[in-house]
Amino acid sequence: MTLKIMSGIVLPSKQNGYVEVMFDDHSIQHDSDANVVEKKTIGPEGDFKKVPAKIVSLRQIKVQVTTAPAVGGPSSLEKFKIGDYINKQRLKITWSADLGKIEEISYMVIGEV
């Protein structure tokens, strides 16, 4: 059994968007809404034999502070959403942020090739 481990840091260029990471050569789909830096691959090139294990997480965000119209009144909530879809060939990461900004998302994928 030969394992392949891939990781990287996604730098979104839009408040809402997606990036697709291709597993065969650790490339990024050309119409993605982000750059990926610090890409690391341990193991051979090629797709995975089965859907690999993965983790996707927020690494750095910027929160916009808002004040309530009246002292003691409610403040607004900011939502940061991260989604993902994975198969044997690619990992698609989606994100959205209300008023703040998602600055970095990290990922790691581990599986058999």
N, C-alpha and C positions, 0 to 999 in steps of 0.2 A: 504494500500500500504506500503510495507516494502522496504526501500532503502538500498543499499549496496554501500559503498565508498571504493575504493582501491587506494593505491598510493605506489610509490617506486622510487628508484634511481638505474639506470642501469649503471654498470661499465664495458664498453667494454674491451675485452681482445685482440681484433684484430682491425686492421684499417678499415676493411670492414666486416660486419657480421650482425647477427640478434639475437633476443631473443624472446621467446614466453612465455607469462605470462598466466597461466591457471586460470580461474576465480573460479572454484569450490572450490579450497583450497589455492589459491594464490601461487601455486608452479611454478617453472620454468622448461620448457622442458629440458630434460637431455642433448641434443646435442646443446644447445644454446652457443653463442660466448660471453657470459658475465655473471657476477655475478649480483645479485640484492640485494641491502641493504636497510635498513630502510623501509622494507615492512610494511605497515599498512593496516588493514581491519577494517572497521566499518560496522557492520551488520552481518547477518547469512551467513554460508557457502552455496555453491550452485551456479549454473549458473544463468545468468540473464534471465528474461522472454522475453525481447526484446533486440535488439542491444543497449548497453548503450552509454551514452555520454563519450567522452574521450578527453584528451589533452596530447600531447607528445611534449617535448621541449628540446632543448640543454640547459644544465645547466653549463657545463664547457668544454672549448676546449683549446688546446695548438696550437699556430700558429707558423710555422717555417718561419722566415724572410729570404727572398732571396734578393740579390742585383742585379741590372741590370748590364749587361756587360759594358755599357757605361753610363757615368754620364748623367742623365736626360732621359735615355732610359726607356722602359717599364719594369715594374716589373711583376713577375708571379702572377697569381691569385690562391688562394686556394679555393677549393670547399668542403663544408661540407653538406652532404645530410642526411636527416632523413625521413624515410617513415614509414607508419603504415597500418595495416589491422586489423579490429576488427569484431568479430561476437559475438554471445551470450555465447560462451565458452572460447574465448581466445583473447588476444591482441598480435599481432606480430609487433615488432619494428625492422626496418632495418636501417643501417647507412653505410656511406662511407666517407672517408676523403682522399684527395689527398696527400699532404705532411705533414699536421698537424695531430693532434690526438684528437679524441673525448674522453674526459675523463669521462663525466657524462651526462646522459640523464634522465630526470624526466618524470613520467607519473601519471595521475590520471584518474580513471574510476568511473562513477556514474550511477547507474541504479536501476531498480526495480527487486527484486528477489521473 
